[in-house]
Amino acid sequence: MSFVRFLRWVRGTVSFRVEGKFAERFLNLLSRSGIPVFQTRYTREGFVAQTTVKKYFAIRPFARKTHVRVRIWNDPYDADGNG
């Protein structure tokens, strides 16, 4: 386990799904404001990304501003893609 993964495990991470017209703008605003967003990937419904637990609660104003829906997402697949 790399050091970065260890720190994420200690601090805690949240996977969330972003749906809406301006999902890209939402992610750009998070980046500009200093909220760490990692492991971002595109899905049919929108985007799935991760952030720290502390910063997850700070993303609500950005979701309102860009009119997107943010939901905590539980990935049904493991690292090998098995469901």
SULHU-V934158 format. One record per residue. N is the residue number from 1. RES is the residue in one small letter. PHI is phi in degrees with one decimal (* if undefined). OMEGA is omega in whole degrees, -180 to 180 (NA if undefined). BURIAL is b if it has 24 or more other ideal C-beta (glycine too) atoms within 12 Angstrom, else e. Layout:
BEGIN
n={N,N}
res={RES,RES}
phi={PHI,PHI}
omega={OMEGA,OMEGA}
burial={BURIAL,BURIAL}
END
This chain:
BEGIN
n={1,2,3,4,5,6,7,8,9,10,11,12,13,14,15,16,17,18,19,20,21,22,23,24,25,26,27,28,29,30,31,32,33,34,35,36,37,38,39,40,41,42,43,44,45,46,47,48,49,50,51,52,53,54,55,56,57,58,59,60,61,62,63,64,65,66,67,68,69,70,71,72,73,74,75,76,77,78,79,80,81,82,83}
res={m,s,f,v,r,f,l,r,w,v,r,g,t,v,s,f,r,v,e,g,k,f,a,e,r,f,l,n,l,l,s,r,s,g,i,p,v,f,q,t,r,y,t,r,e,g,f,v,a,q,t,t,v,k,k,y,f,a,i,r,p,f,a,r,k,t,h,v,r,v,r,i,w,n,d,p,y,d,a,d,g,n,g}
phi={*,-72.3,-63.4,-64.0,-62.9,-63.4,-62.6,-63.7,-67.3,-67.6,-73.7,93.8,-126.8,-125.9,-91.5,-137.4,-111.7,-115.7,-126.7,144.6,-67.4,-112.2,-63.9,-65.1,-63.3,-58.2,-65.1,-64.8,-64.4,-62.2,-63.0,-66.0,-86.5,90.8,-82.5,-70.2,-127.9,-138.3,52.0,-81.6,-146.0,-87.7,-125.1,-62.8,-84.1,162.1,-123.4,-123.0,-148.5,-129.8,-150.3,-75.8,-61.7,-60.2,-78.0,-60.0,-74.6,-90.7,-90.2,-59.1,-59.6,-70.8,-66.7,-65.2,-64.2,-99.4,57.7,-116.4,-105.8,-114.6,-129.2,-67.0,-123.2,-101.1,-68.1,-78.4,-113.8,-85.2,-62.2,-88.5,87.6,-84.9,-101.7}
omega={180,-178,180,178,178,179,178,179,-179,-178,-178,178,179,171,180,179,-180,178,177,-176,-171,-179,179,179,178,-180,177,178,177,-180,-179,-177,177,177,-177,177,-178,-177,179,176,-178,173,-180,-178,-177,179,171,-178,177,173,178,-178,-179,-177,179,-178,179,-175,-177,178,179,177,177,-177,-177,177,176,176,-180,-180,172,-173,175,-177,-178,-177,175,-176,180,-180,179,-177,NA}
burial={e,e,e,e,e,e,e,e,e,e,e,e,b,b,b,b,b,b,e,e,e,e,b,e,e,b,b,e,b,b,e,e,e,e,b,b,b,e,e,b,e,e,e,e,e,b,b,b,b,b,b,b,e,e,b,b,e,e,b,e,e,b,b,e,e,b,e,b,e,b,e,e,b,e,e,e,e,e,e,e,e,e,e}
END
